[in-house]
Amino acid sequence: MLELTKVSTTTGLIEYRFSVPPLGAEKIENAVKAILEMAKDQAAVDNREDDAKTYSIEEVFGPKDSAAVLRGFRYRDDLTQKQVADAIGSTQHRISELENGIRKISKKMAERLAVFFKTSPAVFL
């Protein structure tokens, strides 16, 4: 879902680049703004000009959950589990198990889902 590139710059900053579905971009932008505002507020409380505290990607966005990624793509496209299952040659029951974390998404299933949703298989793994 997220492709992350971490690049050091000469100004001592770290640049992050995300590739996300268009519908997720606004949520990420709002989350980053909130984090930066939180850091600014904390620096003011500590009477420091810059806050040395950094946040991991997991702290900001939580752990990557393949089940939620699949559910998000399905919701984004306004599809039922049955419609997804029929399109990729699976069953509604299997899609339900994947979305509820009962089954993990295999590499083969990730490839099928990626073709259907026009994304990379890595998004589902």
Salt bridges, closest charged atoms under 4 A:
GLU15 OE2 - ARG17 NE 2.45
GLU29 OE2 - LYS33 NZ 3.00
ASP46 OD2 - ARG48 NH2 2.99
ASP51 OD1 - ARG48 NH2 2.86
GLU59 OE2 - LYS53 NZ 3.99
ASP77 OD1 - ARG76 NE 2.83
ASP86 OD1 - LYS82 NZ 3.03
GLU97 OE2 - HIS93 NE2 2.96
GLU97 OE1 - ARG94 NE 3.87
GLU97 OE1 - ARG103 NE 2.57
GLU99 OE2 - ARG74 NE 2.44
